[in-house]
């Protein structure tokens, strides 16, 4: 029953102070924060009534996961006296240079040689004999080496603070008190005496230590072997680096040679063109007065001898005619563009990007773009052509700045073929890539996947089954994240009013959480078979107005401010209204005409797989997004002076599914599916 009990002798709750974990102690302010009564997270800008019990978690500095400490927090942990003794032993060694003086000597005091744990005092040899004489009760006091730590070595029960630990629960493998056994959590557990547990665990520990001591020579030989392997690895690694440098230097030489050849070709072409331009420019300068051809012709005109003039003027006239024709049809002697000399390195860049080790034997994994998405977190899925050949994967991601500046890659080691990435900044582009590892050999990186995070933190809510919910027309699932509209017999009877000019009304359903401030984003999916769905935001007072009005009483087409906009309603109401809804149906999204745009009419777009809503209460804006590309489809002002709610309305057959948050549990569910 006590197998492996030594590993848990400090109890499950005392692992934070266990020396084998080698974890740094948490700061005082962090301990105070997690143990403070009534400590709970307050979410910015929204609230929900909750009866969930208060739980205290402690961030483990080793694995970075939260450890549930229960309702008692750190008060429910045992003190680890064994570790305290070890620490005190090292403190005494560190204080060896600084002597602890006797507390009872007359001045000047002597250096102490013992400290009594029962008297909480330090003594020199003479004073110890005086105050702890033989044959008295004080002679039985516990004494240790000189110390200043006199805390009582009494282990108290964390559940019953006034009771001392005196039993050991074999099932839970932790010390307990007699009240825990009589009526506490360990009443039906098998317990043993503390002396029996002490004896059993001490024997087990002694055997383990003797075994390790007996294997000392084997351990030393293995350490020597590991040292040789480390030296061999270091030499092989340096040799591999030298080989890689040699290959890259060859590439650099080829690039330098090609660079020199290309630049020489460009310089030669440039020189040839400039020479042509220079010759042409000199010819045109000769056409100027007192220069070149014109000056020569003017001098010929001064000739009075007719025979000499005719002899010279005939050839001169031909030259002037050519110059005149060139003026009428001016053409540059060469082209200024160097389009034919643009170096195309796209293929070479792609090849260099895939540069890797020769014959690594590990195929390149491929990211599945259809199954990868980003919402509150990013979910990255990939597949490997030969899955069994990879031991693990390394997922890399980095943020891309507005000016296309690339930051350094963050790396996460993954055993499976999917990973959830958290703590991404809102409204940013992120690049993701993955590579596979087989032993110490890695594959080239996959092609990068670029995802854009939502413009604001994801807002979590469910459908409200109480406020305005019409269970005759709407069907809400148990999780309250999906609603369907049933076009049944009641709707068929309501359609009778069409004969007298009345219309059937929309069935509203809202979120169970309101928003008062801040920026928030949520997403949903509309089923392709849906006839008419409206989605957006509405204020609390506007919702009360809608939900109080009698059903099927008036036509939404003539009640301008009802929220049942017919598509053109948003174009004619005031630019800042307490609600905004867009119409979705028949696999289309009807984008209303913006009050500030010059568009002649509404736009009709194909319905995205998922639609996002971005509400900025501080600026009074609401926007609708195509989640497939994180692209804004429509934006307008909205009055956020009252509490705002996610609002939906359905008519006829239809369904709305809220987008599920991405988490580790979500990933496990997807893998099980």
DOVEXTI-166972 format. One line per 10 residues: their letters; for each residue x, y, z of C-alpha. Coordinates in steps of 0.02 Angstrom, whole numbers, plus 50000, padded with zeros to 5 digits. Example, Ala and Ser with C-alpha at 12.3 -4.5 7.8 and 13.67 -1.06 7.14 Angstrom:
AS = 50615/49775/50390; 50684/49947/50357
***
This chain:
XXXXXXXXXX = 50000/50000/50000; 50147/50117/50028; 50229/50093/49857; 50296/50259/49795; 50235/50338/49954; 50398/50425/49982; 50367/50533/49830; 50207/50595/49911; 50254/50597/50094; 50238/50786/50093
XXXXXXXXXX = 50058/50762/50031; 49989/50814/49865; 49967/50988/49931; 50147/51008/49982; 50222/50987/49810; 50253/51173/49797; 50387/51159/49930; 50458/50990/49879; 50646/50997/49847; 50636/50876/49700
XXXXXXXXXX = 50535/51002/49599; 50670/51136/49613; 50544/51274/49584; 50579/51455/49633; 50474/51523/49774; 50332/51637/49720; 50342/51820/49763; 50253/51884/49918; 50135/51993/49818; 50086/51845/49707
XXXXXXXXXX = 50051/51736/49860; 49951/51876/49938; 49854/51898/49776; 49801/51718/49758; 49763/51691/49942; 49665/51852/49969; 49483/51815/50016; 49358/51867/49887; 49489/51875/49749; 49404/51855/49580
XXXXXXXXXX = 49425/51916/49403; 49321/52065/49348; 49291/52067/49161; 49303/52238/49081; 49140/52310/49020; 49020/52166/49046; 48945/52064/49186; 48849/51904/49214; 48765/51839/49371; 48866/51687/49425
XXXXXXXXXX = 48853/51564/49568; 49012/51471/49527; 49117/51426/49681; 49276/51524/49710; 49430/51424/49666; 49609/51474/49693; 49741/51433/49564; 49929/51451/49575; 50035/51476/49418; 50168/51341/49419
XXXXXXXXXX = 50335/51424/49375; 50399/51262/49299; 50265/51205/49176; 50166/51371/49173; 50002/51279/49204; 49879/51334/49339; 49873/51221/49493; 49706/51213/49584; 49737/51244/49769; 49555/51229/49820
XXXXXXXXXX = 49455/51352/49921; 49585/51364/50061; 49722/51420/49943; 49900/51412/50011; 49829/51394/50187; 49788/51214/50140; 49970/51168/50109; 50083/51076/50230; 50246/51150/50290; 50393/51049/50225
XXXXXXXXXX = 50499/51034/50382; 50623/50918/50295; 50662/51049/50166; 50671/51183/50301; 50801/51080/50394; 50905/51058/50236; 50896/51245/50200; 50943/51286/50380; 51093/51168/50368; 51158/51264/50218
XXXXXXXXXX = 51122/51429/50303; 51228/51376/50450; 51370/51333/50332; 51352/51504/50250; 51351/51589/50421; 51506/51497/50480; 51608/51655/50459; 51482/51753/50563; 51474/51683/50739; 51311/51671/50838
XXXXXXXXXX = 51344/51732/51014; 51279/51656/51176; 51117/51735/51236; 51148/51707/51423; 51333/51751/51445; 51380/51905/51542; 51466/52036/51436; 51568/52005/51338; 51466/51856/51271; 51553/51699/51210
XXXXXXXXXX = 51524/51614/51042; 51380/51491/51054; 51402/51306/51018; 51222/51246/51034; 51045/51311/51013; 50898/51242/51111; 50740/51224/51008; 50631/51216/51164; 50707/51368/51248; 50730/51464/51083
XXXXXXXXXX = 50902/51520/51140; 51086/51492/51096; 51215/51438/51225; 51400/51421/51243; 51463/51258/51322; 51470/51329/51500; 51298/51411/51494; 51220/51255/51417; 51281/51149/51563; 51215/51277/51688
XXXXXXXXXX = 51041/51294/51615; 51023/51111/51561; 51090/51013/51709; 51091/50824/51707; 50944/50738/51788; 50821/50878/51753; 50682/50899/51626; 50782/51029/51529; 50915/50898/51496; 50790/50815/51380
XXXXXXXXXX = 50770/50971/51272; 50808/50959/51086; 50967/51052/51039; 51049/51084/50871; 51197/51181/50806; 51199/51371/50825; 51049/51445/50736; 50928/51590/50739; 50781/51491/50671; 50674/51436/50818
XXXXXXXXXX = 50509/51401/50730; 50414/51259/50813; 50430/51094/50720; 50248/51044/50735; 50150/50986/50583; 49968/51043/50598; 49821/50982/50496; 49773/51105/50357; 49589/51054/50373; 49583/51062/50564
XXXXXXXXXX = 49706/51198/50611; 49711/51157/50797; 49747/50971/50775; 49918/50894/50757; 49958/50767/50622; 49965/50592/50698; 49907/50471/50561; 49948/50427/50381; 49814/50394/50249; 49873/50250/50138
XXXXXXXXXX = 49746/50289/50002; 49785/50475/49984; 49967/50452/50037; 49968/50601/50151; 49973/50637/50339; 49805/50668/50425; 49738/50703/50599; 49615/50599/50700; 49469/50715/50654; 49502/50682/50469
XXXXXXXXXX = 49482/50497/50505; 49330/50513/50619; 49219/50623/50512; 49321/50706/50377; 49369/50665/50200; 49470/50513/50255; 49336/50429/50362; 49322/50278/50245; 49506/50270/50201; 49633/50150/50272
XXXXXXXXXX = 49753/50238/50388; 49906/50185/50485; 50002/50257/50630; 50132/50390/50596; 50267/50280/50674; 50223/50136/50557; 50224/50251/50405; 50388/50327/50464; 50467/50156/50481; 50404/50093/50313
XXXXXXXXXX = 50454/50247/50216; 50623/50258/50302; 50661/50077/50260; 50610/50105/50079; 50714/50262/50067; 50865/50176/50147; 50852/50031/50022; 50842/50153/49877; 50993/50249/49939; 51092/50087/49967
XXXXXXXXXX = 51048/50033/49790; 51111/50198/49718; 51271/50187/49821; 51299/50009/49760; 51281/50068/49581; 51405/50210/49602; 51535/50132/49488; 51404/50101/49354; 51345/50282/49366; 51524/50345/49350
XXXXXXXXXX = 51554/50239/49195; 51394/50303/49117; 51445/50482/49157; 51612/50451/49071; 51520/50380/48921; 51406/50532/48916; 51558/50647/48922; 51632/50557/48772; 51467/50568/48679; 51458/50755/48716
XXXXXXXXXX = 51634/50782/48649; 51595/50678/48494; 51434/50775/48467; 51526/50940/48485; 51658/50887/48357; 51528/50822/48234; 51425/50980/48256; 51575/51091/48218; 51616/50985/48066; 51436/50998/48005
XXXXXXXXXX = 51443/51187/48028; 51604/51197/47926; 51525/51095/47786; 51371/51206/47787; 51479/51362/47781; 51575/51291/47633; 51414/51258/47537; 51347/51431/47574; 51512/51511/47524; 51498/51422/47356
XXXXXXXXXX = 51324/51494/47337; 51390/51666/47383; 51526/51649/47250; 51397/51603/47118; 51287/51749/47171; 51434/51869/47167; 51483/51808/46994; 51306/51826/46928; 51291/51995/47013; 51451/52056/46928
XXXXXXXXXX = 51393/51991/46757; 51221/52071/46774; 51292/52239/46828; 51418/52238/46683; 51277/52205/46559; 51175/52349/46633; 51326/52466/46628; 51364/52420/46446; 51184/52451/46393; 51181/52615/46489
XXXXXXXXXX = 51342/52675/46406; 51279/52630/46232; 51116/52724/46259; 51202/52876/46331; 51320/52883/46180; 51171/52880/46062; 51084/53017/46159; 51245/53120/46159; 51264/53105/45969; 51082/53151/45942
XXXXXXXXXX = 51097/53299/46059; 51251/53364/45965; 51155/53352/45801; 51012/53455/45871; 51130/53582/45946; 51196/53609/45768; 51023/53670/45719; 51036/53818/45835; 51084/53989/45765; 51272/54023/45761
XXXXXXXXXX = 51303/53839/45796; 51347/53694/45680; 51241/53672/45525; 51142/53834/45540; 51300/53937/45564; 51383/53855/45416; 51229/53886/45307; 51227/54069/45358; 51407/54087/45304; 51370/54002/45136
XXXXXXXXXX = 51230/54128/45104; 51361/54265/45112; 51451/54189/44960; 51433/54305/44806; 51515/54192/44678; 51371/54100/44597; 51467/53945/44541; 51546/53920/44713; 51378/53948/44800; 51287/53821/44690
XXXXXXXXXX = 51425/53692/44718; 51414/53708/44907; 51228/53743/44929; 51170/53584/44841; 51246/53468/44973; 51203/53588/45114; 51021/53592/45060; 51010/53402/45074; 51078/53408/45252; 50957/53545/45303
XXXXXXXXXX = 50809/53448/45230; 50856/53296/45336; 50869/53405/45491; 50699/53481/45453; 50619/53308/45436; 50696/53252/45599; 50616/53401/45685; 50446/53354/45617; 50459/53174/45682; 50564/53179/45840
XXXXXXXXXX = 50619/53007/45903; 50743/52977/46043; 50894/52880/45986; 50874/52752/46128; 50753/52692/46262; 50765/52751/46441; 50678/52601/46517; 50778/52453/46582; 50629/52335/46594; 50726/52200/46501
XXXXXXXXXX = 50860/52205/46634; 50751/52167/46787; 50821/52014/46876; 50689/51880/46906; 50733/51788/47067; 50561/51718/47113; 50605/51537/47075; 50776/51551/47156; 50700/51633/47310; 50575/51491/47326
XXXXXXXXXX = 50712/51362/47308; 50822/51450/47435; 50675/51458/47554; 50661/51268/47544; 50848/51244/47567; 50876/51105/47693; 50987/50956/47732; 51020/50830/47596; 50916/50670/47610; 50846/50709/47783
XXXXXXXXXX = 50717/50571/47764; 50580/50678/47844; 50442/50742/47732; 50382/50921/47742; 50218/50938/47841; 50078/51040/47763; 49964/51159/47859; 49779/51125/47829; 49708/51297/47789; 49527/51239/47798
XXXXXXXXXX = 49542/51171/47975; 49656/51310/48039; 49571/51467/48103; 49585/51608/48228; 49454/51670/48351; 49491/51699/48536; 49645/51591/48505; 49725/51521/48349; 49699/51338/48302; 49830/51270/48182
XXXXXXXXXX = 49806/51098/48101; 49928/51010/47988; 49953/50839/47913; 50109/50740/47874; 50123/50628/47720; 50211/50496/47825; 50145/50531/47999; 50229/50383/48084; 50402/50439/48032; 50398/50601/48134
XXXXXXXXXX = 50433/50598/48321; 50376/50777/48353; 50342/50943/48270; 50394/51122/48301; 50261/51253/48266; 50332/51426/48233; 50233/51588/48230; 50271/51773/48227; 50181/51938/48214; 50189/52038/48052
XXXXXXXXXX = 50194/52225/48083; 50101/52355/47981; 50257/52400/47883; 50283/52215/47840; 50424/52204/47966; 50452/52026/48021; 50485/51990/48205; 50578/51839/48270; 50492/51670/48267; 50415/51594/48424
XXXXXXXXXX = 50434/51405/48435; 50323/51275/48518; 50360/51089/48521; 50205/50984/48481; 50182/50796/48488; 50022/50791/48385; 49967/50874/48224; 49872/51021/48296; 49901/51159/48422; 49807/51302/48503
XXXXXXXXXX = 49905/51465/48514; 49845/51592/48644; 49893/51769/48695; 49891/51838/48517; 49866/52025/48495; 49703/52088/48423; 49690/52154/48245; 49861/52088/48191; 49928/51974/48056; 50020/51818/48111
XXXXXXXXXX = 50123/51697/48008; 50126/51512/48052; 50236/51371/47990; 50281/51197/48052; 50424/51074/48032; 50440/50891/48078; 50576/50806/48181; 50637/50627/48173; 50766/50608/48308; 50889/50752/48283
XXXXXXXXXX = 50845/50773/48098; 50716/50903/48049; 50619/50931/47890; 50609/51095/47795; 50476/51216/47855; 50303/51208/47780; 50228/51349/47680; 50178/51495/47789; 49996/51523/47834; 49943/51704/47868
XXXXXXXXXX = 49796/51731/47986; 49721/51896/48045; 49662/51904/48225; 49493/51983/48269; 49490/52172/48295; 49449/52155/48481; 49448/52025/48620; 49316/51890/48597; 49156/51919/48695; 49082/51762/48773
XXXXXXXXXX = 48894/51742/48793; 48750/51619/48769; 48573/51640/48709; 48452/51702/48842; 48309/51579/48862; 48205/51697/48970; 48205/51873/48899; 48085/51876/48751; 48116/51695/48703; 47968/51623/48606
XXXXXXXXXX = 47972/51435/48631; 47827/51411/48511; 47931/51467/48361; 48111/51448/48423; 48204/51293/48479; 48356/51318/48591; 48480/51178/48624; 48538/51129/48798; 48706/51219/48783; 48612/51379/48733
XXXXXXXXXX = 48733/51413/48591; 48616/51364/48448; 48441/51420/48405; 48324/51361/48265; 48166/51437/48197; 48025/51313/48162; 47910/51366/48020; 47764/51261/48080; 47575/51269/48090; 47573/51428/48196
XXXXXXXXXX = 47669/51523/48063; 47552/51455/47930; 47402/51521/48027; 47488/51690/48051; 47514/51702/47863; 47324/51719/47846; 47345/51904/47889; 47435/51938/47727; 47262/51949/47646; 47222/52104/47748
XXXXXXXXXX = 47393/52185/47731; 47477/52122/47888; 47643/52034/47904; 47708/51900/48019; 47835/51967/48143; 48012/51916/48184; 48054/51807/48334; 48191/51889/48437; 48324/51809/48546; 48467/51902/48631
XXXXXXXXXX = 48629/51864/48723; 48627/51835/48910; 48767/51961/48941; 48760/52150/48918; 48899/52268/48866; 48926/52442/48938; 49101/52491/48879; 49256/52434/48788; 49286/52342/48625; 49211/52169/48597
XXXXXXXXXX = 49199/52043/48456; 49093/51887/48430; 49051/51774/48284; 48910/51659/48230; 48859/51546/48086; 48694/51553/47993; 48630/51388/47923; 48624/51388/47731; 48440/51338/47729; 48390/51492/47831
XXXXXXXXXX = 48254/51600/47753; 48279/51762/47851; 48395/51800/47996; 48439/51970/48067; 48592/51992/48176; 48679/52137/48262; 48665/52238/48422; 48525/52328/48513; 48511/52431/48671; 48415/52373/48823
XXXXXXXXXX = 48278/52504/48806; 48254/52465/48622; 48239/52279/48659; 48107/52315/48790; 48011/52414/48661; 48021/52274/48534; 47978/52135/48655; 47830/52229/48732; 47747/52265/48565; 47610/52140/48519
XXXXXXXXXX = 47657/52011/48390; 47588/52016/48215; 47511/52186/48246; 47596/52300/48123; 47698/52288/47966; 47884/52305/47996; 47898/52389/47828; 47805/52543/47892; 47873/52554/48069; 48033/52645/48035
XXXXXXXXXX = 48116/52618/48204; 48058/52442/48242; 48219/52356/48199; 48133/52248/48069; 48222/52343/47933; 48177/52295/47758; 48349/52331/47690; 48326/52517/47660; 48282/52562/47837; 48460/52592/47892
XXXXXXXXXX = 48479/52718/47753; 48341/52831/47813; 48356/52832/48003; 48470/52943/48103; 48655/52902/48085; 48670/52858/48270; 48530/52741/48324; 48518/52622/48473; 48523/52466/48364; 48596/52398/48202
XXXXXXXXXX = 48545/52237/48118; 48595/52163/47952; 48489/52042/47853; 48550/51868/47809; 48455/51735/47714; 48446/51622/47564; 48637/51608/47566; 48654/51797/47547; 48703/51945/47656; 48609/52108/47625
XXXXXXXXXX = 48723/52254/47668; 48623/52414/47699; 48672/52574/47611; 48785/52676/47723; 48716/52849/47768; 48883/52930/47722; 48916/52835/47559; 48864/52877/47382; 48810/52700/47341; 48646/52700/47244
XXXXXXXXXX = 48574/52547/47331; 48606/52406/47453; 48736/52274/47417; 48700/52087/47407; 48849/51976/47447; 48871/51787/47461; 48847/51729/47640; 49015/51692/47726; 49040/51532/47823; 49048/51634/47984
XXXXXXXXXX = 49002/51815/48020; 49086/51923/48153; 49019/52074/48247; 49135/52208/48316; 49061/52329/48443; 49162/52480/48501; 49060/52560/48640; 49188/52697/48670; 49178/52762/48491; 48997/52711/48463
XXXXXXXXXX = 49029/52599/48312; 48974/52426/48257; 49050/52329/48112; 49013/52163/48028; 49154/52050/47969; 49180/51907/47849; 49268/51784/47965; 49341/51683/47821; 49454/51829/47774; 49431/51941/47929
XXXXXXXXXX = 49367/52077/47812; 49248/52217/47863; 49087/52210/47763; 48989/52351/47842; 49015/52483/47978; 48906/52619/48052; 48876/52726/48206; 48769/52659/48348; 48707/52741/48508; 48789/52649/48655
XXXXXXXXXX = 48721/52761/48794; 48625/52611/48865; 48680/52433/48894; 48701/52344/48727; 48658/52161/48691; 48695/52043/48547; 48528/52029/48459; 48459/51904/48333; 48291/51885/48246; 48225/51741/48140
XXXXXXXXXX = 48079/51717/48022; 48032/51555/47937; 48150/51408/47941; 48325/51452/47998; 48463/51421/48122; 48602/51520/48208; 48754/51439/48291; 48870/51542/48402; 49054/51518/48362; 49135/51407/48492
XXXXXXXXXX = 49288/51473/48582; 49451/51388/48539; 49535/51304/48687; 49631/51148/48733; 49466/51059/48771; 49400/51114/48601; 49554/51034/48521; 49526/50871/48616; 49344/50870/48560; 49395/50898/48378
XXX = 49520/50755/48387; 49389/50639/48461; 49270/50686/48321
***
